[in-house]
Amino acid sequence: MYNILLGGAAGDGIETMSALLEKILKQSGCHLFTIRDFMSRVRGGHNFTQIRFGNIPLAAHRDALDGLFAIDETTYKEHCHQLSSDGFILCDDSLIIDDDRVIRLPLKEAAKKIGNPKVISSVAIGSLLKLFDFSLTPAADIFKTNLRADLVAVNLSALEKGYSLVKPRFNFDPVQTSDQILLSGNTAIGLGALASGLKFYSAYPMSPSTTLLDFFYVHGNKMNVAVEQAEDEIAAINMAIGASYAGAPAMTGTSGGGFSLMVEALGFTGIAEIPLVVVDVQRPGPATGFPTRTEQSDLNFVISASQGEFPRMVIALRDHADCFYQTARSFALAKKYQMPVILLSDQYLADSTTTLPILNTNDIVTYSPEPDALPEKECYRRYALTASGISPLRIPGKTEALVRVDSDEHDEFGQITESASLRNQMVEKRMHKLDLLKDELIEPEFYGYKHCQSLLLGFGSTSGAIKEAVDILNADVKNYGALLFGDIYPLPMNQLKYYAAQVVEIINVEQNATGQLAALIRQEALICCNNSILKYDGRQLSVDDILSGIKNMKGGF
Amino acid sequence: MNKTAFTNSETAWCPGCGNYSILETLTGVLNEMETPPSQIVLVGGIGQAAKTNQYISANGFSGLHGRALPAAVAIKIVNDDLTVIVNTGDGDSYGEGGNHFIHNIRRNVDITHFVHDNQIYGLTKGQPSPTSDPCDLDHITDACNMSASFNPLLIAIATGATFVARAFSGDQEHLAKIMHAAINHKGYALVDILQPCVSFNKKNTFAYYKQRVKPLDDSYDPANKLAAMEKAMEFGDTIPIGILYQQQLPTYKEKRSELFDTMPLIDKKVRLEDVQALIKSYI
């Protein structure tokens, strides 16, 4: 297993180079997990991608590096402390880096001689592949299928030149990866929404949710999805609500700042009982915060956002497979319970790419209501008081029934009411849906040693790192387990109560400053965590952060 | 068409409110159309005017204050078979919903927007609205604008609206004619309907409007944009009513021929095989 970092200024082409290199590594028989760390600017600064590759599936990044490809000296200065003693720094021979591990190559000169200075990254890819002793064939294939036709030849020359400049240093046992896909978290959310029949997506561009809007722009027409860039997030969610009322599975996506603007309309979906999926791709707040970085600090906010009381569900996405399958499930739940479902992702998951088994549209959760025999036309009551609290849903224009929805408190027909008894009935009807929902919550995934004494708790995108940390800890002393929450509100509590009764200590591991998961668990389950590992610097908790957190807690392990 | 398909019911409006004649006129117009109630969606925001859809037997969407337009355009985008008509007030449309007003004009989705403009906030009891008259600094009343008055028609024309009209609740025959034309217009149609607020607007009364409104004469050319902008600025001793500006430009749907055809978007089948093929493109 290896870990390399490619760094440079914004505009240096690191992202393009990384995307090509990832595809080549996958084609060469590697599993991958790549994180993207970039600044909120178009040119300059310091951006990097960190590509971890191995012959087993990977679910998180690590801090220690085997190699650095440095476009500039800043990359070296920022990351040399992560580089292992036998690691390398690959760079152009014009860079001034005083380190025994440096491999200086005439990259710029080679590119210039080939006739296009921009092919420097292909020279570097050639050298990197040789260092790990990969063949050139997969790279040539990827270049041919991914580059503009007139640029293939010059890049292939660059690739071969780079390959000839170094000798192999590492070796790698490839595995079969042709049954794997390589994609980002936001792409997986987009695919999950398409698989569940999305017809309308509206959003206002906001990092790190924007790539979801971009995805739908690219694929919307072919997939029969109307995609609208709204004038603001208030419009974005109200559009999605309108589309859903008219019978279109609808979604809107944003980050915390945009979600703040959507809050009133979230309550509207609650009282009007309109199915809606809202994606909050979290970034550090408050206000503008860190636009391009990561955090899990919107949990408290999304579970309580909007005035009044209404049922909602919140699902934290743990990995790229969750991004697909749970997004699809959220559409089914929103439709079944006629309420908002909020998906919590974050920049780490949104922008990271990984290899995973081919997602299958046949494996998604769907919901098709039982056909009911309610009278149509005048007798249709959009908010009919039923035992379940769920009223039959009709689509305006598709029957002779008139479908009336209202943000005011209303009677069964959707007409405004000020009646105290109707108010009670409607509140109870809506809240009863949560009781039904509780029966189909998915318990958190347990990972680790069944008879553990120490239990780690996490939710969402930190799951991969927590699992890997548990494996490492248990290799030493078989003592650790973890509960990893996907469904998080309402909070599933069976597994939690079972393990809490068994263990000696509970440690919440969260990407926020206040321990929001621990607070939710205290509130809902009356269970207190004994210790916490919290990180809120905008950089994702790594396996290493968790290990050192536990070590510092215990004074060594 | 059954002439009583659209009926109206008891309202929460003040006796003498201009909304009554708008409701009556709209119900009449709907009954004259071929479209049945199940194919009409009446959308409102919040406010006294926005309650209009509560009183007409058609599909109804009573949304949030200021947010009627985003919902309305989305309803039309996903199901083009529906006739979508928004009824809201001046505060809802131009105040709370100002941003949506501007940008939905630009979208030119084929919906109709009736603004019941009484130049005041009625439901909250008498605060100035964006369209309230400017204050006379020697005689400041409760409901005048210390800020400049908002001219919705001028802004609509400037922003690229394809149908811009003004009407008066007190001239129902004229109002009905304008409503028909607006509903039949392909694209976003704005009708600013002047109406008295009997409880709170003591200046812009029924008599005030009655004396001033003057239908555009037959020689007026609604295709002349500059003339229309000049006309939109007339609001004093004479207030012109009628279609100030109309132009046929591609609608939201017409500009997106790859996505829209004769079948409404909601009726299009989900092709899971296409989604699966897209997933496999990431191999």
Interface residues (C-beta under 8 A of the other chain):
Chain A: S178 D179 Q180 I181 L182 L183 T187 L191 L194 A195 G197 K199 F200 S202 H219 G220 N221 K222 M223 N224 A226 E228 A230 E231 D232 I234 A235 A236 N238 M239 A240 I241 G242 A243 Y245 A246 G247 A248 A250 E264 A265 F268 I358 L359 N360 T361 N362 I395 P396 G397 T399 E400 A401 L402 V403 R404 V405 D406 S407 D408 G414 Q415 I416
Chain B: A12 P36 P37 S38 Q39 V41 V43 I46 K51 N53 Q54 S57 A58 N59 G60 F61 S62 G63 L64 R67 P70 A71 A72 V73 A74 I75 I77 V78 N79 D81 L82 N99 H100 I102 H103 R256 E258 L259 L265 I266 K268 V270 R271 L272 D274 V275 Q276 L278 I279 K280 Y282 I283
